[in-house]
């Protein structure tokens, strides 16, 4: 519990840093622009920036609180337990408190509604059956590492890779067992500068793996052949189910 309570403090500290940085920048710009009246201009700029940045930070914090609340509401629905009793069950169990803390933190950091709902589902299943808390915590950790760019990549990795052009003519050449960099970037050209980072996120949580290890690479030298793991497929299914719930609600 002591460690969980640090979250709001860290958020408040981060907000303070942003406000101070914005204030400093605003004051510096005002001073450089106005010259002799730099002191008065900087003070006026500081007050204006304080108001504007405070409003922005307040908006961010409200969004984070709303996402946290949606995790709890979605969890209570998934567990089929009235919200007050759902919260009481979590409060009485250190394991469930840890699961809730990770679920809420991951939800507060994402704008992806399907992910928020999927996290709530993990929490709800853990409350409904405490023997599955460890399993659901692993799911939460996997989901915490993905957002919209990684979801796009996961959806592609789930598909069968395209066939390579046949040598010497013919309709179709060999098909690699996984997705290589050239084929991934053909489908996702906007990932050219960030593919390594997205792949690293997926592999670090066991959502994807390189199935090209020990295989002979193509003539172009690309040996990595990424695929989704069973855990990655499971996580993607959770997100899809959550997205379906959003569509049916709208």
Buried (B, 14 or more C-beta within 10 A) or exposed (E): EEEBEEBEEEBEEEBEEBBEEBBEEBBEBBBEEBEEEBEEBBEBBBEEBBEEBEEBBEEBBEEBEEBBBBBBBBBBBBBEBEBEEBBEBBEEBEEBBBBBBBBBBBBBEBEBBBBBBBBBBBBBBBBBEBEBBEEBBBBBBBBBBBBEBBBBBBBBBBEEBBEBEEEEEEEEEEEBEBBBBEBBBEBBEEBEEEBEEBBEBBBEBBBBBBBBEEBEEBEEEBBBBBBBBEBBBEBBEBBBEBBEBEEEEE
